[in-house]
Amino acid sequence: MKHGQISSKELSDFIRERVTIEETYSRSMSKLAKSASNFSQLGTFAPIWDVFKVSTEKLASCHMELVRKLQELIKEVQKYVDEQAKAHKKTKEEVASTLEAVQNIQSVSQALQKSKENYNSKTLEQERMRKEGATQRDLDKTGVKVKKATEVYKSFVEKYATTKTEFEQKMAETAQKFQDIEESHILHMKEIIQSYSCSVEDTHKQIEELHQEFVNNMENTSVESLIQKLAESKGTGKERPAITAKTAKAVPPPRPEHVLQTNCLLFLHSSKDGTFELLRHLFSFIKL
Amino acid sequence: MKHGQISSKELSDFIRERVTIEETYSRSMSKLAKSASNFSQLGTFAPIWDVFKVSTEKLASCHMELVRKLQELIKEVQKYVDEQAKAHKKTKEEVASTLEAVQNIQSVSQALQKSKENYNSKTLEQERMRKEGATQRDLDKTGVKVKKATEVYKSFVEKYATTKTEFEQKMAETAQKFQDIEESHILHMKEIIQSYSCSVEDTHKQIEELHQEFVNNMENTSVESLIQKLAESKGTGKERPAITAKTAKAVPPPRPEHVLQTNCLLFLHSSKDGTFELLRHLFSFIKL
């Protein structure tokens, strides 16, 4: 029983330590998600950091949910520890009579031994006297002593038999009681462990789903879409800017327009002054 | 390109931070496994701590394996960062002629604008003089100026056309080059992320298997087997000790034997002096 109480306290300690580990992990993951959100919001890679950020935040949440579940479980374990202590106290009172039966059999056993020794010595004395041809009067006197020793011995044998029966019964009861306590303790502990195990498994499943989501999001973030997004955010157009066909007023040259023909999505700018805007981008890109 | 280098450095930072988190988690789990192995080795629950210990150690190993894989990946990212820097340097040299073309078109454009303004003002002056009825000599003089301005304007229009063609070609080439660089950068980053993602997924799979193993081990650890183990370790027997049938020498009572009849596995001791040994156990158990 003492070990039962130790083990339930240790189980609670174990879960508590796991909670601390999961909490630290979760907080670190939150911090990592924050790092991802602080990473450069410029360039084609920026939207990927969003995917990382969201996934890492969710991972942190999964572990925090495990923390909450295990904290609930610790409360249950604590409740069990208290109940267990009460039950053990009650059992201790109940087995007091067994202790008494044990003390009885010890003392009766000693008395039986003594009476047996007395019986033996008296019988031997009687025999010795017979061999040595003692007087009838002496033999009678010894006969009385032998008879008395036999009676005492007999009475202790009987008493021992009764005490032994009682002792065996008490011991059997107590042993059964202790075994029952032990069995129900292990059953209870196994229930707690199952609850612990389920919480851990739920977390694994959530993390697995989360990971699949991350993989899907990455697959859905194509190279084209990233370049497209950057082109849009930079205001570069997909199409070649149209020549604003002003009818040439002066005969000699048509008014020159800065236009640029290219198939690139990225670096075309649709504003009239597109080429210079484009230029600014180009050289900001190669700023090493 | 600049953002490309920032993002690959950031990706390396992100993975490095994850490595630190996983390493801390793994070390904490090892510590937890050690706690489990330091828990009481007495009582029926002791073998369960072995299951916890082994499972927690393996969990620590899984995360440590992830650490190793990600450390390898960081090396790859670092290699890519270096290659990227070299490639960008090369590109910067290659686009030098584009910068030249840009400067050309800017200066030609300004010259064109000036020559146009000159042409306009000369034309206007000629018209004004015609309206005001200027002398033929003055008109001829202005006519020469207009002709010269027209020629200069025309030559700049032509020069602008050539410069513009060159500019457009260079810009298109450069834009394509930059777009190619951007595309291959994202592709490379996605490859790294896929490798990261696979390592994480492998770890999840291992943890899942590990958890299943834990669940199986728990299921296989029955209440009966735990009690059985304790009974064996304590030297308590399953069977009632046999009465050592000494033929009673003395007529009156048979020599009493301390025996105990019970069906409990736990508290039976097979030695002759079993009951007292049993007693010692019983009361050590209830020591609260």
Boltz contact constraints between the chains, C-beta under 6 A:
constraints:
  - contact:
      token1: [A, 1]
      token2: [B, 285]
      max_distance: 6.0
  - contact:
      token1: [A, 1]
      token2: [B, 286]
      max_distance: 6.0
  - contact:
      token1: [A, 2]
      token2: [B, 287]
      max_distance: 6.0
  - contact:
      token1: [A, 3]
      token2: [B, 42]
      max_distance: 6.0
  - contact:
      token1: [A, 3]
      token2: [B, 43]
      max_distance: 6.0
  - contact:
      token1: [A, 6]
      token2: [B, 40]
      max_distance: 6.0
  - contact:
      token1: [A, 7]
      token2: [B, 43]
      max_distance: 6.0
  - contact:
      token1: [A, 7]
      token2: [B, 45]
      max_distance: 6.0
  - contact:
      token1: [A, 10]
      token2: [B, 39]
      max_distance: 6.0
  - contact:
      token1: [A, 17]
      token2: [B, 32]
      max_distance: 6.0
  - contact:
      token1: [A, 21]
      token2: [B, 28]
      max_distance: 6.0
  - contact:
      token1: [A, 25]
      token2: [B, 25]
      max_distance: 6.0
  - contact:
      token1: [A, 28]
      token2: [B, 21]
      max_distance: 6.0
  - contact:
      token1: [A, 32]
      token2: [B, 17]
      max_distance: 6.0
  - contact:
      token1: [A, 39]
      token2: [B, 10]
      max_distance: 6.0
  - contact:
      token1: [A, 40]
      token2: [B, 6]
      max_distance: 6.0
  - contact:
      token1: [A, 42]
      token2: [B, 3]
      max_distance: 6.0
  - contact:
      token1: [A, 43]
      token2: [B, 3]
      max_distance: 6.0
  - contact:
      token1: [A, 43]
      token2: [B, 7]
      max_distance: 6.0
  - contact:
      token1: [A, 44]
      token2: [B, 182]
      max_distance: 6.0
  - contact:
      token1: [A, 44]
      token2: [B, 186]
      max_distance: 6.0
  - contact:
      token1: [A, 45]
      token2: [B, 7]
      max_distance: 6.0
  - contact:
      token1: [A, 92]
      token2: [B, 286]
      max_distance: 6.0
  - contact:
      token1: [A, 102]
      token2: [B, 279]
      max_distance: 6.0
  - contact:
      token1: [A, 154]
      token2: [B, 252]
      max_distance: 6.0
  - contact:
      token1: [A, 157]
      token2: [B, 253]
      max_distance: 6.0
  - contact:
      token1: [A, 160]
      token2: [B, 256]
      max_distance: 6.0
  - contact:
      token1: [A, 168]
      token2: [B, 260]
      max_distance: 6.0
  - contact:
      token1: [A, 168]
      token2: [B, 261]
      max_distance: 6.0
  - contact:
      token1: [A, 171]
      token2: [B, 260]
      max_distance: 6.0
  - contact:
      token1: [A, 172]
      token2: [B, 262]
      max_distance: 6.0
  - contact:
      token1: [A, 175]
      token2: [B, 262]
      max_distance: 6.0
  - contact:
      token1: [A, 175]
      token2: [B, 264]
      max_distance: 6.0
  - contact:
      token1: [A, 175]
      token2: [B, 267]
      max_distance: 6.0
  - contact:
      token1: [A, 176]
      token2: [B, 264]
      max_distance: 6.0
  - contact:
      token1: [A, 179]
      token2: [B, 264]
      max_distance: 6.0
  - contact:
      token1: [A, 179]
      token2: [B, 266]
      max_distance: 6.0
  - contact:
      token1: [A, 182]
      token2: [B, 44]
      max_distance: 6.0
  - contact:
      token1: [A, 183]
      token2: [B, 223]
      max_distance: 6.0
  - contact:
      token1: [A, 186]
      token2: [B, 44]
      max_distance: 6.0
  - contact:
      token1: [A, 186]
      token2: [B, 223]
      max_distance: 6.0
  - contact:
      token1: [A, 186]
      token2: [B, 226]
      max_distance: 6.0
  - contact:
      token1: [A, 187]
      token2: [B, 223]
      max_distance: 6.0
  - contact:
      token1: [A, 193]
      token2: [B, 218]
      max_distance: 6.0
  - contact:
      token1: [A, 197]
      token2: [B, 215]
      max_distance: 6.0
  - contact:
      token1: [A, 201]
      token2: [B, 211]
      max_distance: 6.0
  - contact:
      token1: [A, 204]
      token2: [B, 208]
      max_distance: 6.0
  - contact:
      token1: [A, 208]
      token2: [B, 204]
      max_distance: 6.0
  - contact:
      token1: [A, 211]
      token2: [B, 201]
      max_distance: 6.0
  - contact:
      token1: [A, 215]
      token2: [B, 197]
      max_distance: 6.0
  - contact:
      token1: [A, 218]
      token2: [B, 193]
      max_distance: 6.0
  - contact:
      token1: [A, 223]
      token2: [B, 183]
      max_distance: 6.0
  - contact:
      token1: [A, 223]
      token2: [B, 186]
      max_distance: 6.0
  - contact:
      token1: [A, 223]
      token2: [B, 187]
      max_distance: 6.0
  - contact:
      token1: [A, 226]
      token2: [B, 186]
      max_distance: 6.0
  - contact:
      token1: [A, 252]
      token2: [B, 154]
      max_distance: 6.0
  - contact:
      token1: [A, 253]
      token2: [B, 157]
      max_distance: 6.0
  - contact:
      token1: [A, 256]
      token2: [B, 160]
      max_distance: 6.0
  - contact:
      token1: [A, 260]
      token2: [B, 168]
      max_distance: 6.0
  - contact:
      token1: [A, 260]
      token2: [B, 171]
      max_distance: 6.0
  - contact:
      token1: [A, 261]
      token2: [B, 168]
      max_distance: 6.0
  - contact:
      token1: [A, 262]
      token2: [B, 172]
      max_distance: 6.0
  - contact:
      token1: [A, 262]
      token2: [B, 175]
      max_distance: 6.0
  - contact:
      token1: [A, 264]
      token2: [B, 175]
      max_distance: 6.0
  - contact:
      token1: [A, 264]
      token2: [B, 176]
      max_distance: 6.0
  - contact:
      token1: [A, 264]
      token2: [B, 179]
      max_distance: 6.0
  - contact:
      token1: [A, 266]
      token2: [B, 179]
      max_distance: 6.0
  - contact:
      token1: [A, 267]
      token2: [B, 175]
      max_distance: 6.0
  - contact:
      token1: [A, 279]
      token2: [B, 102]
      max_distance: 6.0
  - contact:
      token1: [A, 285]
      token2: [B, 1]
      max_distance: 6.0
  - contact:
      token1: [A, 286]
      token2: [B, 1]
      max_distance: 6.0
  - contact:
      token1: [A, 286]
      token2: [B, 92]
      max_distance: 6.0
  - contact:
      token1: [A, 287]
      token2: [B, 2]
      max_distance: 6.0
